[in-house]
Amino acid sequence: MIAVTTMKCACESCTCQVSIADAIKENDKYYCSQACADGHVKGKGCGHQSCICG
């Protein structure tokens, strides 16, 4: 069995890979930042270099 340790952020427009151990978990989905987990309600991106989400 292979253990998954990283995955794409659950935010559709985000290009980040997130460590499951460090991710923000909301509704059984893993996000790279609170902005992504909140659905960018304030129009704020995740802030990670070269990512255009938000």
C-alpha positions, 0 to 999 in steps of 0.5 A: 500500500502507498501512503499519500502525503501530498496532494493538490489543494482542493481549491479549483483555481489553486495550483499548489501542492499541499502536505496533508500533515500541514494542510487546512482541512475543511469538509474532508478536503485539504487546502494550502491556505485559509483563503482557499479553505474559505473560498476566497470570500475576501478576494484574497489569494493563497499568497504562494509564489506563482499561484493565481488563485483568488 
